[in-house]
Structures are given as structure tokens and as C-alpha cells.
């Protein structure tokens, strides 16, 4: 198979790339092993210097890189530039904080715990945030002394190759970061290869189960960040205008193709009518069009097949009695566009409440109490993020404690950042990315203890370690 950049705004294939042969994959894995021997011995000061160099290159090349992201998966050019900037900030955050995050933990005079890198880590990454998803694994991994082996989504080959080239030009040793252009059915063989020490995946449930099964067969560490159907809860004390405005952004960010996008809006009955009027009018006013146009709010979905999937989910809800308050159709013309959509009168028999909806489609439900809101929020197989809107302290505490999710954001939309662990529960996966937790997922927590009569043991990483 060839790897192709197909512009979602036009449907045209712009570039194609040949896959790596089995011999090329073997050679690249050998380089990763050799690169690890260099990286594991490199001091933290040198790792930080290289990471800052990569961040500087990203900043300098931002518009060009952003244009590739927009061309490959359809996000608006403004959001693509923001993604590139976020990646540079993430690289710098780890460059500045890795020493503290990896510091040995002193237990007593004779004992401590140190964190050592594992080796080459395979990352199976998706197309929706094609740069940030990779950076949030690569930045902590490289700073810990690991090396990265990337199997990116087949529709973003230019981004995948750019990331390898970025780290090379930043001065990293050969093999520190390697991209494999291979098909999905070749991933299990790479996981099984003894040169790979662990694997991380961001993607669908089905992909997560396949990777977890392959990793389990060879007893390798696995971190999974899978789908989400995040609740957005609005209580009577909330700022209705601000919450409605943020709700729109939270739903249509990245053209609605985000695992942590708010998807199910749960509104208390006492403010339901006022809030829903604001929300519908703002969703209907969004401008859909060319993602390179600064005036565009929502660009195309990543592919025509993705648009068909969204349309089938909406049609299923409509057929089962849902009210389409706005949108609900694909506009005429080229490109994989779908209008921002609000669905009312939804029920649990509808696919939109049972599945992840990866497009600009929102469901809205009315609840009568905070207990009812928590029940509806948790009525899903997912548990990734959640957003709660209330200015009542008691309600905040109850919602934070009661919602089953890896993240709860109060009076703001869910977003990932390097300083907070990122991940979910239930069918949203397991393990964490980002923060110290994400870094230590792929480290060996090595306990060191000396006999009391043997004297104390030194601990504390140095810049040369």
C-alpha cells in the first residue's frame, strides 16, 4: 500500500509515499537500539539542550508545518498553528522540568528509588492531532533517555516524516527517533520484536484492544488513550452566556474530531431553555468552509468515510425520534464537510449516546438534579474527560467526586497540558501521558537498598547521568 496525503477540503491526493520494506524496518529498529545506547548515557543537560533546539525549530517553521497539518487532516490553519506552538511549549516544559521529575526518591539513609529508561518505545499514533499526539509521548520519553519509534496514521505521512527529521536536525543521535511507514497489520510484528521494549497507543477502542493483545502476548508495557464521550454539565449557578460560548468551542474544536471534545451536554431543567437557545444559535452561526481561510470556524472532516460515519449516527438518532435543532446535513460540493449539528430529545437507544461521535455533533439532555446530572454523565462506557459548570462550591465538590473520568475541568473546557496527567478509565484506556506520571510510565523504577552495616548509599541524578 502507498501512504497518501489526501486533502480533505478537496478530496485530491497531493502526495504519496512508498511503505518501508521489511528490510528497512529491520534496519530502522537496529538504529533505534544503537540510538538508545547513546541516549541512556547522555546527561540531562545535553538532553535538555537538544529538546530546546527542537522547540526552536518548531517555532521557526510554524506556518510551514501548520500548512502540512491542515492539508493532511483538514484542521483550520489557525488551530494548526496553535498546535505547533503547543508542541514547542511542551518540548520546552520537559526540557526545563525533567531533572525534577526524574529525581531519585530517598526512602531512608540506606534506600532510594531511581528511574531508568526502558529502551525503544513504539508509539502508534492517530491523525487528529498529528503533531501534538506524538510530542506528548516523545518529549517525556526522550528526556527520560528512551528512544521513539513512530507508527503514525497512514493519512499523515508528511507529518510523520517531518517529526523524524525535526529531531535529527535538532542534533539528536541517529536512531533517537524513527518513523516507520508500515500498515496497521504490521504493528503486531513490531510489538513482538525483542528490540521494542514498550508500546503506547492513542486511537480507537478496536485499535487499543489489538495493541493491548499483541503487547500482552509478549508481556510488554502498554499505555492506551482511547475514545471519549465527554459530558459537559451545566448547573443553575453557571454563567450561562460564557458556558454556552465555551460549549461551542469545546464541541467543534479540531472540526469536532477530538477525544476530549465535549460531546454530551447535560443541562439542569431550571436553565435548560435559556441555555439551549444560546447554544443552538451559536452552533448554527458557525462558518464552515476552507480551513485555510481565517474566517472559517469549522473545516472538513478528515475523510469522506468519516463524514459518512457521522451522517449515519445522526440519521440513526433522527430515525429514532431525535430533534435536529440545527445542522444534520452535509453541504453540497467537494470536501468532507458536515454542518455543526445539535440533537435534542435523545435517548439511550441511539448510537450518538452509545458511541463516540467524532465530528461536530452535540447531544443535549435535560436533568432535574445534581444526582441526575452525575447519573447521566456516567451513563457511558467511556471515562476520559469532563467539564462542569457551577459556581456553587458544594456542587463542585459533589460533581468532581462523582463523575467517572480521568479529568474534571471546572468552568472551563477540557484541554491537555504537560503539567497534568492525561488519560482515562473504563473503555477510554489505561495509563497516563504527560506530567511526571507519563514520563515514568516508560521508566524502570529501580529500588536500591544497602545493608545497614554497609553504610549509606548515594542517590541523586547529576547532569552527567
C-alpha positions in Angstrom: 0.0 0.0 0.0 1.1 3.6 -0.6 0.8 6.2 2.1 -1.0 9.3 0.8 -1.8 12.8 1.7 -5.4 13.3 0.6 -6.6 16.9 1.2 -10.0 16.6 3.0 -11.0 20.0 1.7 -10.8 18.9 -1.9 -10.6 15.1 -1.9 -7.5 15.3 -4.0 -4.4 13.2 -3.4 -1.5 15.6 -3.1 1.5 13.3 -2.3 2.2 9.6 -2.0 5.0 7.7 -0.2 6.1 4.1 -0.5 5.9 2.0 2.6 9.1 0.8 4.3 10.1 -2.7 3.3 10.7 -5.4 5.9 14.5 -4.8 5.4 14.1 -1.1 6.0 12.1 -1.7 9.2 14.7 -4.1 10.4 17.4 -1.5 9.7 15.5 1.2 11.5 14.9 -0.9 14.6 18.7 -1.6 14.7 19.3 2.1 14.6 16.8 2.6 17.4 18.7 0.2 19.6 22.0 1.9 18.8 20.4 5.3 19.5 19.2 4.1 22.9 22.7 3.2 23.9 23.7 6.8 23.2 20.6 8.4 24.8 20.6 6.4 28.0 24.2 7.6 28.7 23.5 11.2 27.7 23.3 13.7 30.6 20.1 15.6 31.4 21.7 18.9 30.5 22.5 17.6 27.0 19.0 16.1 26.6 17.5 19.4 27.6 19.7 21.3 25.1 18.6 19.1 22.2 15.0 19.3 23.2 15.1 23.1 23.3 16.8 23.0 19.8 13.8 21.0 18.5 11.4 23.6 20.1 13.3 26.4 18.4 13.0 24.7 15.0 9.2 24.2 15.5 8.7 27.8 16.3 10.8 28.9 13.3 8.9 26.6 11.0 5.4 27.0 12.4 3.5 28.3 9.4 5.0 25.7 7.1 4.4 22.8 9.5 0.8 24.1 10.2 0.1 24.1 6.5 1.0 20.4 6.3 -1.3 19.6 9.2 -4.2 21.4 7.6 -3.5 19.8 4.2 -3.3 16.3 5.7 -6.3 16.2 8.1 -8.3 19.4 7.5 -8.0 21.3 10.8 -8.2 25.1 10.3 -4.9 26.8 9.7 -5.3 28.9 12.9 -5.7 25.8 15.0 -2.8 24.1 13.2 -0.5 26.9 14.1 -1.7 26.7 17.7 -0.9 23.0 17.7 2.6 23.6 16.5 3.1 26.3 19.2 1.7 24.0 21.8 4.2 21.3 20.8 7.1 23.8 21.1 5.9 24.7 24.6 5.6 21.1 25.6 9.1 20.3 24.5 10.4 23.3 26.5 8.4 22.3 29.6 10.0 18.8 29.7 13.5 20.3 28.9 13.1 22.6 32.0 11.4 20.1 34.4 12.8 16.7 33.6 15.5 16.8 36.2 13.0 17.4 38.9 10.5 14.8 37.5 13.2 12.1 37.3 14.8 12.9 40.7 15.6 9.9 42.8 13.2 9.3 45.7 15.1 8.9 49.0 13.5 6.4 51.3 16.0 6.4 54.1 19.8 6.6 54.6 20.2 3.2 53.0 17.5 3.1 50.3 16.2 5.1 47.3 14.4 4.7 44.1 15.8 5.8 40.7 14.1 6.0 37.3 16.0 4.4 34.4 14.8 4.4 30.7 13.4 1.2 29.2 14.6 1.5 25.6 12.9 1.8 22.3 9.2 2.6 22.7 6.8 2.1 19.9 4.1 4.8 19.5 1.0 4.1 17.4 -0.5 7.5 16.8 -3.7 8.9 15.3 -4.3 11.6 12.7 -6.4 14.1 14.6 -3.6 16.0 16.4 -0.8 14.6 14.3 2.0 16.6 15.8 0.8 17.1 19.5 -0.1 13.4 20.0 3.5 12.5 19.0 5.2 15.2 21.1 3.3 14.3 24.2 4.9 10.8 24.1 8.3 11.9 22.5 9.1 14.8 24.9 8.9 12.9 28.1 10.3 9.7 26.5 13.4 11.4 25.0 14.1 13.4 28.2 14.0 10.1 30.2 16.6 8.6 27.9 14.3 6.4 25.8 14.1 6.5 22.1 10.9 6.7 20.0 9.7 4.5 17.1 6.6 6.0 15.5 3.9 4.2 13.5 1.7 7.1 12.6 -1.7 7.1 10.9 -1.5 6.3 7.2 -3.1 9.6 6.1 -0.5 11.9 7.7 2.8 10.6 6.2 4.3 14.1 5.7 3.8 14.9 9.4 5.3 11.5 10.4 8.4 12.0 8.3 8.7 15.7 9.4 8.9 14.7 13.1 11.8 12.2 12.5 13.6 14.9 10.5 12.9 17.5 13.2 14.7 15.6 15.9 17.5 14.7 13.5 18.1 18.4 12.7 17.9 19.3 16.4 21.0 17.3 16.9 19.7 14.0 18.4 21.8 10.9 17.7 20.9 8.7 14.9 18.1 6.3 15.9 16.8 8.5 18.7 13.5 9.0 16.9 12.5 6.8 13.9 9.4 6.8 11.8 8.1 3.5 10.3 5.8 3.8 7.3 4.1 0.5 7.8 0.5 -0.7 7.5 -1.7 -1.4 10.6 -1.4 -5.1 10.1 2.4 -4.9 10.6 2.1 -3.4 14.1 1.8 -6.7 16.0 5.1 -7.9 14.5 6.9 -4.7 15.6 5.5 -5.1 19.1 6.7 -8.7 19.2 10.2 -7.7 18.1 12.6 -8.0 21.0 14.2 -4.6 20.2 10.9 -2.9 21.2 10.6 -2.6 25.0 7.1 -1.0 25.3 4.2 0.5 23.3 1.8 3.4 23.6 -1.3 4.0 21.5 -3.7 6.8 21.0 -6.7 5.7 18.9 -9.9 3.8 18.7 -11.1 1.1 21.0 -10.6 -1.6 18.4 -7.0 -0.5 17.7 -6.4 -0.3 21.5 -7.6 -3.9 22.0 -5.5 -5.1 19.2 -2.3 -3.4 20.5 -3.1 -4.5 24.1 -3.5 -8.1 23.0 -0.2 -8.0 21.0 1.6 -6.4 23.9 0.1 -8.9 26.4 1.3 -11.9 24.4 4.9 -10.7 24.8 4.5 -9.2 28.2 5.4 -5.7 27.3 4.3 -2.5 29.0 1.4 -0.8 27.2 -0.4 2.6 27.6 -3.7 3.3 25.9 -5.5 6.5 25.3 -8.7 5.7 23.6 -12.1 7.2 22.8 -14.3 9.6 24.8 -17.8 10.8 25.1 -17.2 13.6 27.5 -20.0 15.2 29.5 -20.4 19.0 29.8 -22.6 19.6 32.8 -24.4 23.0 33.3 -26.0 23.7 36.7 -28.3 26.7 37.6 -25.5 28.8 39.1 -23.4 28.7 36.0 -22.6 31.7 33.8 -25.0 30.8 31.0 -23.5 33.0 28.3 -19.9 32.0 28.9 -20.7 28.3 29.3 -22.7 28.3 26.0 -19.9 30.0 24.2 -17.2 27.6 25.6 -19.6 24.7 24.9 -19.5 25.5 21.2 -15.7 25.7 21.1 -15.4 22.5 23.2 -17.6 20.6 20.7 -16.3 21.8 17.4 -12.6 22.1 18.3 -10.5 20.3 15.6 -13.7 20.2 13.5 -15.2 18.0 16.3 -12.5 15.4 16.0 -11.1 15.3 19.4 -11.2 12.6 22.0 -11.6 15.2 24.8 -14.2 17.3 22.9 -17.4 17.8 24.9 -19.9 15.6 23.2 -22.9 15.2 25.6 -24.3 18.4 27.1 -26.2 17.9 30.3 -28.3 20.9 31.5 -30.3 21.4 34.6 -34.0 21.9 33.8 -34.2 25.3 35.5 -31.9 26.9 33.0 -32.3 24.5 30.1 -34.5 26.6 27.8 -32.4 29.7 28.2 -29.1 27.8 27.8 -30.2 25.7 24.8 -31.4 28.8 22.9 -27.9 30.4 23.3 -26.1 27.1 22.4 -28.2 26.4 19.2 -27.9 29.9 17.9 -24.1 29.9 18.4 -23.7 26.5 16.7 -25.9 27.5 13.8 -23.8 30.7 13.3 -20.5 28.9 12.8 -18.9 29.3 9.4 -18.0 26.0 7.6 -15.5 26.2 4.8 -11.9 26.3 3.5 -9.7 25.5 6.5 -7.0 27.9 5.1 -9.5 30.8 5.3 -9.1 32.8 8.5 -12.8 33.4 8.7 -13.6 29.6 8.8 -14.7 28.2 12.1 -15.1 24.5 11.1 -13.2 22.8 8.4 -13.8 19.4 6.8 -13.8 16.0 8.5 -10.7 14.0 7.8 -12.2 11.9 5.0 -15.4 11.1 3.2 -15.7 7.8 5.1 -15.6 9.7 8.4 -18.3 12.1 7.1 -20.4 9.0 6.2 -20.0 7.6 9.7 -21.1 10.9 11.3 -24.1 11.1 8.9 -25.1 7.6 9.8 -25.0 8.3 13.5 -27.1 11.4 13.1 -29.6 9.6 10.8 -29.9 6.8 13.4 -30.8 9.4 16.0 -33.3 11.2 13.7 -35.0 7.9 12.8 -35.4 7.1 16.5 -37.1 10.3 17.4 -34.3 12.9 18.0 -35.0 16.5 17.1 -32.3 18.1 14.8 -32.2 21.7 16.1 -29.6 22.7 13.6 -27.3 21.1 11.0 -27.8 17.4 10.4 -26.7 17.5 6.7 -23.6 17.5 4.6 -23.3 20.6 2.3 -23.1 20.1 -1.4 -19.7 20.5 -3.1 -16.3 19.0 -2.8 -14.6 18.1 0.5 -15.7 16.1 3.5 -17.8 18.8 5.2 -20.6 18.3 7.7 -22.6 21.1 9.3 -22.4 21.7 13.1 -25.3 19.8 14.5 -27.4 19.9 17.7 -29.6 16.9 18.6 -32.4 17.2 21.2 -34.7 14.6 22.7 -32.0 11.9 22.5 -32.4 8.5 24.2 -30.0 5.7 25.1 -31.2 3.6 22.2 -29.5 6.0 19.8 -25.9 5.4 18.6 -25.0 9.0 19.5 -25.2 8.2 23.2 -23.7 4.7 22.9 -20.7 5.5 20.6 -18.1 8.2 20.3 -19.2 10.8 17.8 -16.1 12.1 16.1 -17.4 15.2 14.4 -19.3 18.5 15.1 -22.4 16.9 16.5 -23.7 17.7 20.0 -26.4 16.0 22.0 -28.3 17.9 24.8 -30.1 16.3 27.7 -32.2 17.8 30.4 -31.7 16.8 34.1 -33.6 17.6 37.3 -30.9 17.5 40.0 -27.2 17.2 40.6 -27.6 13.5 41.3 -29.4 13.1 38.0 -26.6 15.0 36.2 -24.0 12.7 37.7 -26.0 9.6 36.7 -26.4 10.8 33.1 -22.7 11.9 32.9 -21.6 8.4 34.0 -24.1 6.6 31.7 -21.4 5.8 29.2 -18.7 3.2 28.5 -16.1 6.0 28.4 -14.3 7.9 31.1 -11.8 10.3 29.6 -12.6 14.0 30.3 -15.5 16.1 31.7 -16.4 19.7 32.1 -18.6 21.0 34.9 -20.2 24.5 35.1 -21.3 25.7 38.5 -20.5 28.5 40.9 -21.7 26.6 43.9 -18.8 25.1 46.0 -20.9 22.2 47.3 -22.0 21.3 43.8 -18.4 21.5 42.5 -17.2 19.1 45.2 -20.0 16.6 44.5 -19.5 16.7 40.7 -15.7 16.4 40.9 -16.0 13.4 43.2 -19.0 11.8 41.5 -18.1 11.9 37.8 -16.2 8.9 36.5 -13.4 10.4 34.3 -9.7 10.8 34.2 -10.1 14.6 34.2 -12.7 17.1 35.5 -12.4 20.7 34.4 -14.4 23.3 36.4 -15.9 26.3 34.5 -13.6 25.7 31.5 -13.2 23.2 28.7 -11.0 20.1 28.9 -7.5 20.5 27.5 -4.2 18.7 27.8 -1.1 20.3 29.2 2.3 19.0 30.1 1.9 19.6 33.8 -1.2 17.4 34.3 -1.5 13.7 33.8 -3.7 12.8 30.8 -5.7 9.6 30.3 -8.9 7.9 31.2 -10.7 5.0 32.7 -13.2 2.4 31.6 -13.1 2.0 27.8 -11.1 5.2 27.4 -8.0 3.2 28.2 -5.4 3.0 30.9 -2.1 4.5 31.9 -1.2 8.2 31.7 0.6 10.6 29.4 2.2 13.9 30.3 3.4 15.2 33.7 5.8 13.0 35.7 3.3 10.1 35.5 3.5 10.0 31.7 7.3 10.1 31.9 7.6 7.4 34.4 5.2 5.0 32.5 8.2 4.1 30.4 10.9 4.1 33.1 12.2 1.3 35.3 11.5 2.3 38.9 14.6 0.7 40.3 14.8 0.2 44.1 18.3 0.4 45.6 19.0 -0.7 49.2 22.3 -1.3 51.0 22.7 -3.4 54.2 22.6 -1.1 57.3 26.2 -2.2 58.2 27.4 -1.4 54.7 26.9 2.3 55.1 24.7 4.8 53.3 24.0 4.7 49.5 24.3 7.9 47.4 21.4 9.0 45.3 20.6 11.9 43.2 21.0 12.2 39.4 23.6 14.6 38.2 23.7 16.5 34.9 26.1 13.9 33.5 23.8 11.0 34.3 
